Amino acid sequence: MATQRSQRRAARLAAVQALYQIDMTRRAADSVIAEFMAHRLAPPDGAEADTEFFDDIVRGATAAPPDEAIAGVLDEGWAMARLGATLRAILRAGAWELTARPDIPPRVTVSEYVAVARGFVSAKEIGFVNGALDKLARRLRAAEMEGGKDKSGGAGG
């Protein structure tokens, strides 16, 4: 039986893939979510994913894309449009989670999306994801990021 942490990691991975697909095809989020639920997240292959969490990330990151928040932590001269679709999907999912899911410690969110990034991008881009999400977490949830420990006390995963 999968743990909540592994189920959420699988959901995050699928959410990044769905956000990428939405970005590249311009299909509606509902359509892509339905496709993932029916084919990619259906048992036995997708039995490990937290489908509610997947749905929450994809709907949240597409209904109110956190692009402005992400742009605020990018270096001068960088814009969302300049990033590749994979990086946009990872950053959108991570940024959305940082803004909308206070039940999940920000360090967990950053760490989980860095782990997701390892499956898709180069080491340099992994560092970029880590830096951007860490900077965003420090802006949005400074109290929890202070002192190197989460103030929430829970694993959150």
Backbone as a printed PyTorch tensor [residue, N CA C, xyz], in Angstrom:
tensor([[[  0.8410,  -1.1780,   0.0000],
         [  0.0000,   0.0000,   0.0000],
         [  0.8880,   1.2440,   0.0000]],

        [[  0.5470,   2.1790,  -0.8300],
         [  1.3310,   3.3890,  -0.9680],
         [  1.0740,   4.3340,   0.2050]],

        [[  2.1050,   5.0730,   0.5620],
         [  1.9700,   6.0750,   1.6110],
         [  1.3630,   7.3490,   1.0230]],

        [[  0.8740,   8.2160,   1.9080],
         [  0.3240,   9.4900,   1.4390],
         [  1.3900,  10.2730,   0.6800]],

        [[  2.6140,  10.2390,   1.1560],
         [  3.7040,  10.9680,   0.5050],
         [  3.9200,  10.4670,  -0.9190]],

        [[  3.9570,   9.1510,  -1.1120],
         [  4.1750,   8.6180,  -2.4610],
         [  2.9560,   8.8640,  -3.3550]],

        [[  1.7640,   8.8200,  -2.7790],
         [  0.5550,   9.1190,  -3.5550],
         [  0.5440,  10.5750,  -4.0040]],

        [[  0.9830,  11.4630,  -3.1240],
         [  1.0420,  12.8780,  -3.4860],
         [  2.1480,  13.1380,  -4.4960]],

        [[  3.2690,  12.4600,  -4.3590],
         [  4.3510,  12.6340,  -5.3360],
         [  3.8700,  12.2020,  -6.7180]],

        [[  3.1660,  11.0780,  -6.7900],
         [  2.6200,  10.6120,  -8.0740],
         [  1.6080,  11.6170,  -8.6200]],

        [[  0.8020,  12.2090,  -7.7450],
         [ -0.1690,  13.2120,  -8.1660],
         [  0.5360,  14.4550,  -8.7000]],

        [[  1.5990,  14.8790,  -8.0330],
         [  2.3590,  16.0510,  -8.4930],
         [  2.9660,  15.7940,  -9.8680]],

        [[  3.5440,  14.6340, -10.0380],
         [  4.1400,  14.2730, -11.3270],
         [  3.0880,  14.3040, -12.4300]],

        [[  1.9460,  13.6850, -12.1780],
         [  0.8640,  13.6750, -13.1720],
         [  0.3370,  15.0850, -13.4160]],

        [[  0.2500,  15.9060, -12.3670],
         [ -0.2390,  17.2760, -12.5230],
         [  0.6990,  18.0850, -13.4160]],

        [[  1.9900,  17.9240, -13.2350],
         [  2.9520,  18.6250, -14.0930],
         [  2.7790,  18.1730, -15.5400]],

        [[  2.6010,  16.8770, -15.7460],
         [  2.3860,  16.3720, -17.1060],
         [  1.0890,  16.9300, -17.6960]],

        [[  0.0400,  17.0030, -16.8950],
         [ -1.2370,  17.5370, -17.3710],
         [ -1.1120,  19.0330, -17.6800]],

        [[ -0.4420,  19.7850, -16.8280],
         [ -0.2580,  21.2170, -17.0750],
         [  0.5680,  21.4510, -18.3420]],

        [[  1.5640,  20.6130, -18.5520],
         [  2.3520,  20.6840, -19.7820],
         [  1.4440,  20.4510, -20.9970]],

        [[  0.6220,  19.4180, -20.9120],
         [ -0.2890,  19.0850, -22.0090],
         [ -1.2670,  20.2280, -22.2690]],

        [[ -1.7950,  20.8100, -21.2320],
         [ -2.7240,  21.9390, -21.3740],
         [ -2.0170,  23.1120, -22.0480]],

        [[ -0.8020,  23.3980, -21.6200],
         [ -0.0260,  24.5060, -22.1790],
         [  0.2800,  24.2800, -23.6600]],

        [[  0.6430,  23.0620, -24.0140],
         [  1.0630,  22.7640, -25.3860],
         [ -0.1170,  22.6140, -26.3560]],

        [[ -1.2240,  22.0760, -25.8690],
         [ -2.3520,  21.7840, -26.7700],
         [ -3.4760,  22.8080, -26.6800]],

        [[ -3.4430,  23.6230, -25.6220],
         [ -4.5070,  24.6090, -25.3670],
         [ -5.8670,  23.9530, -25.1310]],

        [[ -5.8530,  22.6740, -24.7630],
         [ -7.0990,  21.9910, -24.4090],
         [ -7.5680,  22.4660, -23.0460]],

        [[ -8.8430,  22.3570, -22.8050],
         [ -9.4200,  22.7450, -21.5260],
         [ -8.9320,  21.8110, -20.4170]],

        [[ -8.7680,  22.3750, -19.2480],
         [ -8.3060,  21.5880, -18.1040],
         [ -9.2340,  20.4080, -17.8300]],

        [[-10.5600,  20.6280, -17.9070],
         [-11.5120,  19.5410, -17.6520],
         [-11.2620,  18.3460, -18.5560]],

        [[-10.9840,  18.6160, -19.8220],
         [-10.7460,  17.5520, -20.7960],
         [ -9.4760,  16.7690, -20.4670]],

        [[ -8.4190,  17.4820, -20.1370],
         [ -7.1490,  16.8230, -19.8210],
         [ -7.2630,  16.0540, -18.5060]],

        [[ -7.9180,  16.6410, -17.5210],
         [ -8.1110,  15.9400, -16.2490],
         [ -8.8940,  14.6510, -16.4680]],

        [[ -9.9620,  14.7270, -17.2420],
         [-10.7700,  13.5300, -17.5180],
         [ -9.9380,  12.4520, -18.2110]],

        [[ -9.1080,  12.8660, -19.1510],
         [ -8.2400,  11.9090, -19.8530],
         [ -7.2750,  11.2390, -18.8810]],

        [[ -6.6590,  12.0210, -18.0250],
         [ -5.7180,  11.4630, -17.0500],
         [ -6.4350,  10.5130, -16.0940]],

        [[ -7.6030,  10.9100, -15.6250],
         [ -8.3590,  10.0690, -14.6870],
         [ -8.7590,   8.7470, -15.3350]],

        [[ -9.1450,   8.8020, -16.5840],
         [ -9.6160,   7.5990, -17.2700],
         [ -8.4810,   6.6790, -17.7080]],

        [[ -7.3500,   7.2480, -18.0700],
         [ -6.3090,   6.4250, -18.6870],
         [ -4.9980,   6.3760, -17.9190]],

        [[ -4.5110,   7.4980, -17.4490],
         [ -3.1850,   7.5210, -16.8460],
         [ -3.2050,   7.3260, -15.3480]],

        [[ -4.3000,   7.6970, -14.7080],
         [ -4.3770,   7.5550, -13.2580],
         [ -5.3210,   6.4420, -12.8310]],

        [[ -5.9020,   5.7540, -13.7840],
         [ -6.7980,   4.6420, -13.4740],
         [ -5.9760,   3.4220, -13.0630]],

        [[ -6.4770,   2.6270, -12.1360],
         [ -5.7780,   1.3950, -11.7690],
         [ -5.6310,   0.4840, -12.9760]],

        [[ -4.6200,  -0.3380, -13.0760],
         [ -3.5910,  -0.5310, -12.0630],
         [ -2.4440,   0.4800, -12.1570]],

        [[ -2.2270,   1.1230, -13.2940],
         [ -1.0750,   2.0040, -13.4540],
         [ -1.1030,   3.1930, -12.5150]],

        [[ -2.2360,   3.8200, -12.3480],
         [ -2.3200,   5.0320, -11.5570],
         [ -2.8490,   4.8400, -10.1600]],

        [[ -2.8910,   3.6050,  -9.6940],
         [ -3.4680,   3.3160,  -8.3860],
         [ -2.7150,   4.0080,  -7.2520]],

        [[ -1.4900,   4.4270,  -7.5170],
         [ -0.6790,   5.0300,  -6.4690],
         [ -0.9000,   6.5310,  -6.3170]],

        [[ -1.5590,   7.1840,  -7.2580],
         [ -1.7100,   8.6350,  -7.2230],
         [ -2.9240,   9.0620,  -6.4130]],

        [[ -2.7670,  10.1630,  -5.6900],
         [ -3.8710,  10.7970,  -4.9770],
         [ -4.6200,  11.6300,  -6.0170]],

        [[ -5.7030,  11.0900,  -6.5480],
         [ -6.3980,  11.7370,  -7.6590],
         [ -7.0740,  13.0410,  -7.2530]],

        [[ -7.5270,  13.1520,  -6.0150],
         [ -8.1170,  14.4150,  -5.5530],
         [ -7.0610,  15.5150,  -5.5220]],

        [[ -5.8710,  15.1770,  -5.0730],
         [ -4.7670,  16.1390,  -5.0110],
         [ -4.3520,  16.5380,  -6.4320]],

        [[ -4.2690,  15.5590,  -7.3210],
         [ -3.9710,  15.8340,  -8.7320],
         [ -4.9800,  16.8310,  -9.2990]],

        [[ -6.2500,  16.5410,  -9.1070],
         [ -7.3270,  17.3990,  -9.6130],
         [ -7.1960,  18.8100,  -9.0300]],

        [[ -6.9290,  18.8930,  -7.7440],
         [ -6.7940,  20.1710,  -7.0490],
         [ -5.6650,  21.0050,  -7.6640]],

        [[ -4.5150,  20.3950,  -7.8970],
         [ -3.3690,  21.1160,  -8.4660],
         [ -3.6890,  21.6100,  -9.8710]],

        [[ -4.1710,  20.7240, -10.7170],
         [ -4.4070,  21.0980, -12.1160],
         [ -5.4850,  22.1680, -12.2160]],

        [[ -6.5860,  21.9710, -11.5300],
         [ -7.6610,  22.9800, -11.5840],
         [ -7.1910,  24.3130, -11.0080]],

        [[ -6.5070,  24.2520,  -9.8910],
         [ -6.0390,  25.4780,  -9.2580],
         [ -5.0280,  26.2350, -10.0990]],

        [[ -4.0720,  25.5170, -10.6580],
         [ -3.0100,  26.1580, -11.4360],
         [ -3.4810,  26.6520, -12.7960]],

        [[ -4.6190,  26.1320, -13.2740],
         [ -5.1520,  26.6240, -14.5490],
         [ -6.2320,  27.6880, -14.3420]],

        [[ -6.9940,  27.5860, -13.2590],
         [ -8.0500,  28.5730, -13.0040],
         [ -7.4600,  29.9340, -12.6750]],

        [[ -6.3930,  29.9380, -11.9010],
         [ -5.7240,  31.1830, -11.5200],
         [ -4.2210,  30.9530, -11.6090]],

        [[ -3.6890,  30.9200, -12.8370],
         [ -2.2520,  30.6330, -12.9830],
         [ -1.4130,  31.6030, -12.1510]],

        [[ -0.4630,  31.0640, -11.3870],
         [  0.3540,  31.9060, -10.5160],
         [  1.5150,  32.5730, -11.2550]],

        [[  1.3090,  32.9050, -12.5320],
         [  2.3910,  33.4370, -13.3560],
         [  2.9740,  34.7430, -12.8260]],

        [[  2.1270,  35.5990, -12.2830],
         [  2.6220,  36.8760, -11.7520],
         [  3.5420,  36.6420, -10.5550]],

        [[  3.1560,  35.7280,  -9.6830],
         [  3.9880,  35.4050,  -8.5190],
         [  5.3190,  34.8070,  -8.9680]],

        [[  5.2730,  33.9390,  -9.9650],
         [  6.5040,  33.3310, -10.4850],
         [  7.3790,  34.3950, -11.1250]],

        [[  6.7850,  35.2470, -11.9550],
         [  7.5450,  36.3070, -12.6230],
         [  8.2460,  37.1990, -11.6030]],

        [[  7.6430,  37.3650, -10.4450],
         [  8.2260,  38.1970,  -9.4040],
         [  9.4940,  37.6490,  -8.7870]],

        [[  9.7640,  36.3640,  -8.9870],
         [ 10.9940,  35.7820,  -8.4370],
         [ 12.0190,  35.4470,  -9.5190]],

        [[ 11.6640,  35.6820, -10.7700],
         [ 12.6150,  35.4330, -11.8540],
         [ 13.5900,  36.5970, -11.9510]],

        [[ 14.7900,  36.3120, -12.4080],
         [ 15.7760,  37.3640, -12.6040],
         [ 15.2860,  38.3590, -13.6380]],

        [[ 15.7880,  39.5790, -13.5320],
         [ 15.4190,  40.6180, -14.4830],
         [ 15.7240,  40.1450, -15.9020]],

        [[ 14.8010,  40.4160, -16.7860],
         [ 14.9790,  40.0060, -18.1740],
         [ 14.3570,  38.6540, -18.4920]],

        [[ 13.9320,  37.9380, -17.4520],
         [ 13.2800,  36.6500, -17.6650],
         [ 11.7790,  36.8240, -17.5230]],

        [[ 11.0510,  36.1400, -18.3700],
         [  9.5910,  36.1690, -18.3230],
         [  9.0950,  34.7410, -18.4760]],

        [[  7.8640,  34.5060, -18.0690],
         [  7.2820,  33.1660, -18.1790],
         [  7.3470,  32.6560, -19.6150]],

        [[  7.0950,  33.5240, -20.5670],
         [  7.0920,  33.1090, -21.9740],
         [  8.4640,  32.6320, -22.4330]],

        [[  9.4990,  33.0780, -21.7710],
         [ 10.8670,  32.6880, -22.1390],
         [ 11.2280,  31.2890, -21.6210]],

        [[ 10.4820,  30.8220, -20.6350],
         [ 10.7340,  29.4950, -20.0690],
         [ 10.1240,  28.4220, -20.9590]],

        [[ 10.7330,  27.2560, -20.9700],
         [ 10.1620,  26.1300, -21.6930],
         [  8.8830,  25.6580, -21.0200]],

        [[  8.0650,  24.9540, -21.7750],
         [  6.7720,  24.4890, -21.2670],
         [  6.9270,  23.5800, -20.0440]],

        [[  7.9680,  22.7770, -20.0010],
         [  8.1660,  21.8800, -18.8580],
         [  8.4450,  22.6910, -17.5970]],

        [[  9.3300,  23.6690, -17.7070],
         [  9.6230,  24.5140, -16.5490],
         [  8.3890,  25.3010, -16.1150]],

        [[  7.6390,  25.8120, -17.0730],
         [  6.4080,  26.5390, -16.7220],
         [  5.4610,  25.6380, -15.9430]],

        [[  5.2880,  24.4120, -16.4010],
         [  4.3690,  23.4810, -15.7270],
         [  4.8340,  23.1790, -14.3040]],

        [[  6.1170,  22.9290, -14.1280],
         [  6.6540,  22.6310, -12.7950],
         [  6.4810,  23.8300, -11.8730]],

        [[  6.8510,  25.0050, -12.3620],
         [  6.7540,  26.2100, -11.5360],
         [  5.3100,  26.5830, -11.2240]],

        [[  4.4210,  26.4100, -12.1900],
         [  3.0060,  26.7150, -11.9370],
         [  2.4290,  25.7930, -10.8630]],

        [[  2.7240,  24.5180, -10.9640],
         [  2.2100,  23.5740,  -9.9660],
         [  2.7840,  23.8900,  -8.5850]],

        [[  4.0890,  24.0910,  -8.5150],
         [  4.7250,  24.3950,  -7.2370],
         [  4.2540,  25.7150,  -6.6460]],

        [[  4.1710,  26.7400,  -7.4840],
         [  3.7270,  28.0570,  -7.0080],
         [  2.2830,  28.0030,  -6.5380]],

        [[  1.4450,  27.2940,  -7.2880],
         [  0.0560,  27.1690,  -6.8630],
         [ -0.0140,  26.4980,  -5.4960]],

        [[  0.7370,  25.4240,  -5.3290],
         [  0.7100,  24.6990,  -4.0570],
         [  1.1850,  25.5950,  -2.9110]],

        [[  2.2200,  26.3890,  -3.1640],
         [  2.7090,  27.2940,  -2.1260],
         [  1.6590,  28.3340,  -1.7310]],

        [[  0.8750,  28.7790,  -2.6930],
         [ -0.1180,  29.8150,  -2.3980],
         [ -1.4290,  29.2550,  -1.8630]],

        [[ -1.8250,  28.0920,  -2.3140],
         [ -3.1630,  27.5870,  -2.0160],
         [ -3.2270,  26.4610,  -0.9940]],

        [[ -2.0970,  25.9030,  -0.6230],
         [ -2.1220,  24.7560,   0.2890],
         [ -1.2690,  25.0180,   1.5370]],

        [[ -1.7860,  25.8460,   2.4490],
         [ -1.0270,  26.1290,   3.6660],
         [ -0.8750,  24.9070,   4.5780]],

        [[ -1.6280,  23.8460,   4.2980],
         [ -1.5070,  22.6160,   5.0730],
         [ -0.2450,  21.8380,   4.7320]],

        [[  0.4090,  22.1970,   3.6430],
         [  1.6330,  21.5070,   3.2310],
         [  2.8100,  22.4380,   3.5050]],

        [[  3.7660,  22.0110,   4.3100],
         [  4.9140,  22.8640,   4.6070],
         [  5.6210,  23.3040,   3.3200]],

        [[  6.0270,  24.5660,   3.2480],
         [  6.6390,  25.0590,   2.0180],
         [  7.9170,  24.3160,   1.6280]],

        [[  8.6950,  23.8940,   2.6000],
         [  9.9240,  23.1520,   2.2620],
         [  9.5940,  21.8030,   1.6110]],

        [[  8.4940,  21.2090,   2.0210],
         [  8.0500,  19.9560,   1.4060],
         [  7.6800,  20.2220,  -0.0480]],

        [[  6.9150,  21.2880,  -0.2770],
         [  6.5120,  21.6290,  -1.6420],
         [  7.7310,  21.8530,  -2.5260]],

        [[  8.6690,  22.6580,  -2.0750],
         [  9.8750,  22.9340,  -2.8730],
         [ 10.6190,  21.6360,  -3.1590]],

        [[ 10.8300,  20.8370,  -2.1370],
         [ 11.5540,  19.5740,  -2.2950],
         [ 10.8530,  18.6200,  -3.2630]],

        [[  9.5450,  18.5390,  -3.1570],
         [  8.7930,  17.6280,  -4.0210],
         [  8.8570,  18.0490,  -5.4930]],

        [[  8.7810,  19.3440,  -5.7650],
         [  8.8440,  19.7770,  -7.1690],
         [ 10.2650,  19.7300,  -7.7170]],

        [[ 11.2530,  19.8390,  -6.8660],
         [ 12.6350,  19.6060,  -7.3080],
         [ 12.7780,  18.1350,  -7.7000]],

        [[ 12.1960,  17.2450,  -6.9080],
         [ 12.2280,  15.8120,  -7.2440],
         [ 11.5070,  15.5390,  -8.5610]],

        [[ 10.3540,  16.1750,  -8.7800],
         [  9.6400,  16.0180, -10.0430],
         [ 10.5070,  16.5300, -11.1930]],

        [[ 11.1390,  17.6770, -10.9990],
         [ 11.9760,  18.2680, -12.0500],
         [ 13.1010,  17.3310, -12.4790]],

        [[ 13.6260,  16.5500, -11.5560],
         [ 14.7230,  15.6240, -11.8820],
         [ 14.3520,  14.6590, -13.0010]],

        [[ 13.0770,  14.3750, -13.1440],
         [ 12.6300,  13.4650, -14.1880],
         [ 12.4860,  14.1070, -15.5590]],

        [[ 12.6150,  15.4320, -15.6260],
         [ 12.3270,  16.1220, -16.8740],
         [ 13.4150,  17.0450, -17.3950]],

        [[ 14.2010,  17.6320, -16.5120],
         [ 15.0970,  18.7010, -16.9410],
         [ 16.5330,  18.4520, -16.4890]],

        [[ 17.4370,  19.2780, -17.0000],
         [ 18.8610,  19.1610, -16.6840],
         [ 19.1570,  19.6370, -15.2630]],

        [[ 20.3690,  19.3520, -14.8060],
         [ 20.7830,  19.7560, -13.4630],
         [ 20.7000,  21.2740, -13.2920]],

        [[ 21.0780,  22.0150, -14.3170],
         [ 21.0180,  23.4740, -14.2430],
         [ 19.5740,  23.9460, -14.0560]],

        [[ 18.6530,  23.3300, -14.7830],
         [ 17.2460,  23.7000, -14.6650],
         [ 16.6520,  23.2550, -13.3330]],

        [[ 17.1420,  22.1460, -12.7880],
         [ 16.7040,  21.7010, -11.4690],
         [ 17.0880,  22.7650, -10.4410]],

        [[ 18.2870,  23.2780, -10.5570],
         [ 18.7270,  24.3610,  -9.6760],
         [ 17.8600,  25.6020,  -9.8330]],

        [[ 17.4530,  25.8790, -11.0640],
         [ 16.5720,  27.0100, -11.3470],
         [ 15.2250,  26.8240, -10.6480]],

        [[ 14.6430,  25.6270, -10.7640],
         [ 13.3700,  25.3120, -10.1050],
         [ 13.5220,  25.4820,  -8.5970]],

        [[ 14.5820,  24.9260,  -8.0430],
         [ 14.8210,  25.0210,  -6.6040],
         [ 14.9250,  26.4860,  -6.1750]],

        [[ 15.7140,  27.2510,  -6.8930],
         [ 15.9040,  28.6500,  -6.5380],
         [ 14.6280,  29.4630,  -6.6450]],

        [[ 13.8880,  29.2810,  -7.7320],
         [ 12.6630,  30.0500,  -7.9410],
         [ 11.6060,  29.7020,  -6.8970]],

        [[ 11.3890,  28.4080,  -6.6460],
         [ 10.3640,  28.0190,  -5.6730],
         [ 10.7750,  28.3730,  -4.2460]],

        [[ 12.0630,  28.2570,  -3.9320],
         [ 12.5430,  28.6290,  -2.6070],
         [ 12.3460,  30.1350,  -2.3810]],

        [[ 12.6840,  30.9300,  -3.3750],
         [ 12.5100,  32.3870,  -3.2780],
         [ 11.0290,  32.7360,  -3.1240]],

        [[ 10.1930,  32.0620,  -3.8820],
         [  8.7540,  32.2990,  -3.7850],
         [  8.2280,  31.8890,  -2.4030]],

        [[  8.6680,  30.7520,  -1.9070],
         [  8.2470,  30.2900,  -0.5800],
         [  8.6640,  31.2890,   0.4920]],

        [[  9.8450,  31.8530,   0.3710],
         [ 10.3270,  32.8380,   1.3500],
         [  9.5020,  34.1220,   1.2880]],

        [[  8.9940,  34.4640,   0.1230],
         [  8.1390,  35.6480,   0.0000],
         [  6.7320,  35.3910,   0.5260]],

        [[  6.1900,  34.2340,   0.1740],
         [  4.7960,  33.9410,   0.5080],
         [  4.6070,  33.4110,   1.9270]],

        [[  5.5980,  32.6730,   2.4010],
         [  5.4300,  31.9790,   3.6780],
         [  6.7020,  32.1170,   4.5110]],

        [[  7.1230,  33.3590,   4.6880],
         [  8.3910,  33.6770,   5.3430],
         [  8.5020,  33.0740,   6.7410]],

        [[  7.4420,  33.1550,   7.5230],
         [  7.5020,  32.6600,   8.9010],
         [  7.8310,  31.1670,   8.9410]],

        [[  7.2800,  30.4210,   8.0170],
         [  7.5340,  28.9770,   7.9920],
         [  8.9240,  28.6480,   7.4740]],

        [[  9.4710,  29.5290,   6.6710],
         [ 10.7840,  29.2820,   6.0650],
         [ 11.9350,  29.7570,   6.9500]],

        [[ 11.6330,  30.5900,   7.9480],
         [ 12.6630,  31.1170,   8.8410],
         [ 13.3410,  30.0130,   9.6270]],

        [[ 14.6080,  30.1760,   9.8330],
         [ 15.3370,  29.2910,  10.7310],
         [ 15.5710,  27.8800,  10.2500]],

        [[ 15.2080,  27.5680,   9.0190],
         [ 15.5160,  26.2640,   8.4680],
         [ 14.5770,  25.1480,   8.8560]],

        [[ 13.5450,  25.4580,   9.6270],
         [ 12.5910,  24.4130,  10.0130],
         [ 11.1860,  24.8750,   9.7010]],

        [[ 10.3450,  23.9220,   9.3350],
         [  8.9490,  24.2350,   9.1250],
         [  8.2950,  24.5020,  10.4560]],

        [[  7.4860,  25.5210,  10.5100],
         [  6.7680,  25.8710,  11.7240],
         [  5.5030,  25.0500,  11.8970]],

        [[  5.1290,  24.3150,  10.8510],
         [  3.8650,  23.5740,  10.8910],
         [  3.9220,  22.3540,  11.7730]],

        [[  5.1200,  21.7790,  11.9330],
         [  5.2530,  20.6120,  12.7700],
         [  4.8320,  19.3100,  12.1470]],

        [[  4.2290,  19.3490,  10.9540],
         [  3.7600,  18.1190,  10.3240],
         [  4.5290,  17.7880,   9.0720]],

        [[  4.3970,  16.5660,   8.6180],
         [  5.0680,  16.1380,   7.4030],
         [  4.3940,  16.7020,   6.1760]],

        [[  3.0910,  16.8150,   6.2010],
         [  2.3340,  17.4600,   5.1380],
         [  2.3350,  16.8220,   3.8000]],

        [[  3.4470,  16.3770,   3.3330],
         [  3.7100,  15.7020,   2.0940],
         [  2.8180,  15.8320,   1.0080]]])
